[in-house]
Amino acid sequence: MKNFLKGKRGKQILVSALAVAVIASGYYRWATMGTNDTALPVTNDSVPVENSGEVAEIPSETDFFALSRYERDCARSEEVEILSVAAEYGEDKSASAKKIEKHNKNAENEVAIEDLVKSKGFEDCVAFVDDEEIRVIVKAMGLESKGVEQIKNIVVEVTGAKPTAIKISNRN
């Protein structure tokens, strides 16, 4: 097995197999979500707690913002896990470490943006930060230019991104 991992092809096969396993387990979880009443996913909104037989609320499919945060965090965790394995077995460990650090920084920026936007009076918000663009979706009937400008200023302040890379939309 050690000789297999020394070659570049062997490492590629290992990382590919791990990626397929993570995707398959994610699909299985998604396909069985809702059939298992004992599974309690943790979201940014609340931590599931059992009190005298009552179970904390799981993000429902109708709560777009909580479900979006949950799915975003699950996807990011899977990506970081794959990068961690690649860093352990790959030749370029520093590149994988930099990508993991970038994912962690993006996660921190998303939380900061969401908290600051909510502090400006919006009921709820979800942010997606990646290398090319930043998408912010707020819970509102409509967006006025003042609100858009506030959100844009928050995103620029937190991330340092160019205003042209920021996409802001609303959802009720």
C-alpha positions in Angstrom: 0.0 0.0 0.0 2.8 2.4 0.8 4.3 2.0 -2.7 0.9 2.6 -4.2 0.7 6.0 -2.4 4.1 7.1 -3.5 3.1 7.5 -7.1 1.1 10.4 -8.3 -1.5 8.2 -9.9 -2.1 6.3 -6.7 -2.7 9.5 -4.7 -5.1 10.7 -7.4 -7.1 7.5 -7.2 -7.2 7.7 -3.3 -8.4 11.3 -3.3 -11.0 10.5 -6.0 -12.2 7.5 -4.1 -12.6 9.6 -0.9 -14.5 12.3 -2.9 -16.9 9.7 -4.2 -17.4 8.2 -0.8 -18.2 11.7 0.7 -20.6 12.5 -2.1 -22.3 9.1 -1.8 -22.7 9.5 2.0 -24.1 13.0 1.5 -26.6 11.8 -1.1 -27.6 8.9 1.2 -28.2 11.4 4.0 -30.1 13.7 1.8 -32.3 10.8 0.5 -33.1 9.6 3.9 -33.5 13.0 5.6 -36.9 13.1 7.2 -37.3 9.4 7.5 -35.1 9.2 10.6 -36.8 11.1 13.4 -33.9 10.6 15.8 -31.3 12.4 13.7 -30.9 16.0 14.8 -28.7 18.2 12.5 -27.0 21.2 14.1 -27.4 24.5 12.4 -26.1 28.0 13.0 -29.5 29.0 14.4 -29.8 26.6 17.2 -28.3 23.5 18.8 -30.7 20.6 19.1 -31.5 19.9 22.8 -33.7 17.2 24.2 -35.9 18.4 27.1 -38.4 16.0 28.6 -39.2 14.3 25.4 -39.3 17.4 23.3 -36.8 17.8 20.4 -35.5 21.1 19.1 -36.7 22.2 15.7 -34.9 20.9 12.6 -34.7 23.4 9.8 -37.7 22.6 7.6 -37.7 22.8 3.9 -39.9 25.9 4.2 -37.2 27.8 6.2 -35.1 28.8 3.3 -32.5 30.7 5.3 -31.8 28.1 8.0 -31.8 25.3 5.4 -29.4 27.3 3.1 -27.0 27.8 6.0 -27.1 24.2 7.0 -26.5 23.0 3.4 -23.7 25.5 2.9 -22.0 24.4 6.1 -22.3 20.7 5.2 -20.8 21.3 1.8 -17.9 23.3 3.2 -17.2 20.7 5.8 -17.0 18.0 3.1 -14.7 20.1 1.0 -12.4 20.8 4.0 -12.4 17.1 4.8 -11.3 16.2 1.3 -8.6 18.9 1.3 -7.4 17.6 4.7 -6.9 14.1 3.2 -5.3 15.6 0.1 -2.9 17.6 2.3 -2.0 14.4 4.3 -1.2 12.3 1.2 -0.5 14.9 -1.4 2.8 16.3 -2.5 1.8 19.9 -2.2 0.7 20.1 1.4 1.1 23.9 1.6 -1.4 24.5 -1.2 -4.0 22.3 0.5 -3.4 24.1 3.8 -3.9 27.5 2.1 -7.2 26.3 0.5 -8.4 25.1 4.0 -7.4 28.4 5.5 -9.3 30.2 2.7 -12.4 28.1 3.3 -12.2 28.9 7.0 -11.8 32.6 6.3 -14.8 32.5 3.9 -16.9 30.9 6.6 -16.0 33.6 9.1 -16.8 36.3 6.6 -20.2 34.7 5.9 -21.1 34.7 9.6 -19.9 38.3 10.1 -21.9 39.5 7.0 -25.0 37.7 8.2 -24.8 39.2 11.7 -24.1 42.7 10.5 -26.9 42.6 8.0 -29.4 41.4 10.6 -28.2 44.2 12.9 -29.3 46.7 10.3 -32.9 45.6 10.7 -33.3 42.8 8.2 -35.2 39.8 9.6 -32.9 37.1 8.2 -30.0 36.8 5.9 -27.7 34.2 4.3 -24.4 34.9 2.7 -22.2 32.9 0.3 -18.6 33.9 -0.1 -16.3 32.3 -2.6 -13.4 33.4 -4.8 -15.4 34.9 -7.7 -18.4 36.5 -6.0 -20.3 37.2 -2.9 -24.0 36.5 -2.8 -26.3 37.9 -0.1 -29.9 37.0 0.2 -32.1 38.9 2.7 -35.6 38.2 4.0 -37.6 41.1 2.8 -40.6 41.9 0.6 -38.4 44.3 -1.5 -35.1 46.0 -1.4 -34.7 49.8 -1.4 -31.6 51.4 -2.6 -30.7 52.4 1.0 -30.8 48.8 2.1 -28.8 47.6 -0.9 -26.2 50.3 -0.2 -26.0 49.2 3.5 -25.5 45.6 2.6 -22.9 46.4 0.0 -21.0 48.5 2.4 -21.0 45.7 5.0 -19.7 43.2 2.5 -17.0 45.5 1.2 -15.9 46.3 4.8 -15.9 42.6 5.9 -14.3 41.0 2.8 -12.6 43.8 0.9 -14.3 42.7 -2.3 -15.0 44.9 -5.2 -18.6 46.1 -5.4 -19.0 44.5 -8.8 -18.5 41.1 -7.3 -21.4 41.5 -4.9 -24.8 40.1 -5.7 -27.7 41.1 -3.4 -31.2 39.7 -3.6 -34.3 39.4 -1.5 -36.6 36.5 -0.7 -39.8 36.5 1.3 
